[in-house]
C-alpha cells in the first residue's frame, strides 16, 4: 500500500497536497504519512464481489489531522485522484465526515481549500460549510496566485445536512 501511495504522491498529490511538490525519500514518506494524523481512509467504489475488492480503483484519500480535543475541532483533507465520475468520491467524503462526527466529540471540522477547487464544494457551502477565513494569494498554480479558503463544518449543521442527503447503501 505504501508503494502505491508513494507513486500517487509523485504523480498527482505532490504538487497539490501534503508535500507541495517536494519528494521525500520512501522511508521518510512512510514516516511522515501518518505524522499528526488521527485517521486516513482510501476512497474506492464498493466491490461487487470479493474477487473485485482488490482490483477496484482508488478514487481518493481522506485524512483527519491536527486534532485539538480540548477545543473540540480537527482538520481534514480530501484528495480526489481520478477525473472519472465524482459520485463515489463525494459519497466517500460524506461517509468520512459522518465517521469523524460519530466517533469523536468534535464540534467543528476544518478543511482548507485552494480557491481553484472551491467550486467543487459550492453545493455544500451555505447549507453546511461556512467560510471562516481566506489567506490571499497563498498558492501559486498555473501561472497565478490563488487564495487558501478555510471552511468549517459544524456538527449540528452537518447532522441536518446528512439526514437530508443520505449516502446510498447499494
CORNOR-V824947 format. One record per residue. RES is the residue in three letters. SS is DSSP state (helix for helix, strand for strand, loop for the rest). NEAR is the number of other ideal C-beta (glycine too) atoms within 8 Angstrom. Layout:
# CORNOR-V824947
res: <RES:RES>
ss: <SS:SS>
near: <NEAR:NEAR>
This chain:
# CORNOR-V824947
res: <UNK:UNK:UNK:UNK:UNK:UNK:UNK:UNK:UNK:UNK:UNK:UNK:UNK:UNK:UNK:UNK:UNK:UNK:UNK:UNK:UNK:UNK:UNK:UNK:UNK:UNK:UNK:UNK:UNK:UNK:UNK:UNK:UNK:UNK:UNK:UNK:UNK:UNK:UNK:UNK:UNK:UNK:UNK:UNK:UNK:UNK:UNK:UNK:UNK:UNK:UNK:UNK:UNK:UNK:UNK:UNK:UNK:UNK:UNK:UNK:UNK:UNK:UNK:UNK:UNK:UNK:UNK:UNK:UNK:UNK:UNK:UNK:UNK:UNK:UNK:UNK:UNK:UNK:UNK:UNK:UNK:UNK:UNK:UNK:UNK:UNK:UNK:UNK:UNK:UNK:UNK:UNK:UNK:UNK:UNK:UNK:UNK:UNK:UNK:UNK:UNK:UNK:UNK:UNK:UNK:UNK:UNK:UNK:UNK:UNK:UNK:UNK:UNK:UNK:UNK:UNK:UNK:UNK:UNK:UNK:UNK:UNK:UNK:UNK:UNK:UNK:UNK:UNK:UNK:UNK:UNK:UNK:UNK:UNK:UNK:UNK:UNK:UNK:UNK:UNK:UNK:UNK:UNK:UNK:UNK:UNK:UNK:UNK:UNK:UNK:UNK:UNK:UNK:UNK:UNK:UNK:UNK:UNK:UNK:UNK:UNK:UNK:UNK:UNK:UNK:UNK:UNK:UNK:UNK:UNK>
ss: <loop:helix:helix:helix:helix:helix:helix:helix:helix:helix:helix:helix:helix:loop:loop:loop:loop:loop:loop:loop:loop:loop:loop:loop:loop:helix:helix:helix:helix:helix:helix:helix:helix:loop:loop:loop:strand:strand:strand:strand:strand:strand:strand:strand:loop:loop:loop:loop:loop:helix:helix:helix:loop:loop:loop:loop:loop:strand:strand:strand:strand:strand:strand:strand:strand:strand:strand:strand:loop:loop:loop:loop:strand:strand:strand:strand:strand:strand:strand:strand:loop:loop:loop:loop:loop:loop:helix:helix:helix:helix:helix:helix:helix:helix:helix:helix:helix:helix:helix:helix:helix:helix:helix:loop:loop:loop:loop:strand:strand:strand:strand:strand:strand:strand:helix:helix:helix:helix:helix:helix:helix:loop:loop:loop:strand:loop:loop:loop:strand:strand:strand:strand:strand:strand:strand:strand:strand:strand:strand:strand:strand:loop:loop:strand:strand:strand:strand:strand:strand:strand:strand:strand:strand:strand:helix:helix:helix:helix:helix:helix:helix:helix:helix:helix:loop:loop:loop:loop:loop:loop>
near: <4:9:7:8:11:11:8:11:14:7:7:8:13:13:7:8:9:7:12:8:6:6:7:8:5:9:6:8:14:9:7:10:10:6:6:5:10:7:8:10:10:7:13:9:7:5:8:4:6:5:6:9:8:5:6:10:8:11:13:14:14:14:10:14:11:6:8:8:7:4:5:9:10:14:11:14:12:11:10:8:10:8:2:6:4:7:6:11:13:8:10:14:12:11:9:14:13:10:10:14:12:5:5:9:5:11:7:10:15:13:12:10:11:13:10:8:8:11:5:5:11:7:5:10:12:6:8:10:12:10:9:7:6:8:8:5:6:8:10:5:9:4:3:6:7:12:12:12:12:13:14:10:14:9:9:6:11:13:9:9:11:12:7:6:7:6:9:5:3:3>
